[in-house]
């Protein structure tokens, strides 16, 4: 799949970029190289290969699931204009 200059113009407009003529041509070449690489990668046989979450064998460090901070929500909510049952009350916006 090869891009054209009109595709680059559309991408630049959507990205809110202003490209000179040289930048447009350079971007066209670079993007076509990326698409060529993707096409080559799609030709690789991946049958029997399991997807990986990470390229390295890593073990996650686990910690105890314990609360380490004290509950201060009453102090935090004390400056709110309206609170009911630990919930902030706000004016109705849509009627």
C-alpha positions in Angstrom: 0.0 0.0 0.0 1.6 3.2 -1.1 0.6 6.6 0.0 0.3 9.6 -2.2 0.9 13.3 -1.6 -2.8 13.9 -1.2 -2.8 11.3 1.7 0.1 13.2 3.3 -1.8 16.4 2.9 -4.8 14.9 4.6 -2.8 13.5 7.4 -1.0 16.9 7.9 -4.4 18.7 8.0 -5.8 16.2 10.5 -2.6 16.6 12.6 -2.8 20.4 12.3 0.7 20.5 10.7 1.9 22.9 8.1 4.4 21.2 5.8 6.5 22.7 3.1 6.9 21.0 -0.3 10.2 19.4 0.8 8.7 18.2 4.1 5.7 16.8 2.3 7.9 14.8 -0.1 10.1 13.6 2.8 7.1 12.6 4.9 5.7 10.7 1.9 9.0 8.7 1.6 9.2 8.1 5.3 5.6 6.9 5.6 5.9 4.6 2.6 9.0 3.1 4.2 6.9 2.4 7.3 4.2 0.7 5.3 6.8 -1.3 3.4 8.1 -2.6 6.7 4.7 -3.5 8.0 4.0 -5.4 4.8 7.3 -7.4 5.2 6.4 -8.1 8.9 3.0 -9.5 7.8 4.7 -12.0 5.6 6.4 -13.6 8.7 4.9 -17.0 9.7 3.7 -16.7 13.3 1.8 -20.0 13.5 2.3 -21.6 16.9 3.8 -18.5 18.5 1.9 -17.3 21.6 1.4 -13.5 22.0 3.6 -12.0 24.7 2.7 -9.3 27.1 6.4 -8.3 27.3 9.5 -9.2 25.3 11.4 -10.2 28.5 10.6 -12.8 31.1 9.7 -10.6 34.0 8.1 -11.4 37.3 5.9 -8.7 38.8 6.8 -7.6 42.3 3.9 -8.3 44.5 3.1 -6.5 47.7 0.5 -7.0 50.4 -2.9 -5.5 49.4 -3.1 -3.4 52.5 -4.3 0.1 53.2 -1.4 2.3 54.0 -3.0 5.7 54.2 -5.4 6.9 56.9 -9.0 7.9 55.9 -9.1 11.7 55.7 -12.2 12.1 53.4 -14.1 14.0 56.1 -11.3 16.6 56.3 -11.1 16.8 52.6 -14.8 17.2 52.1 -15.1 19.8 54.9 -14.5 22.7 52.4 -17.1 21.4 49.9 -20.3 23.5 49.8 -22.7 20.4 49.8 -21.9 16.9 50.9 -24.4 14.0 51.5 -23.4 10.5 52.6 -19.8 11.2 51.7 -20.7 12.3 48.1 -20.2 15.8 46.7 -23.5 17.4 45.7 -23.4 19.6 42.6 -26.1 21.7 40.9 -28.2 20.1 38.3 -26.9 21.1 34.9 -29.3 19.4 32.4 -33.0 19.6 33.0 
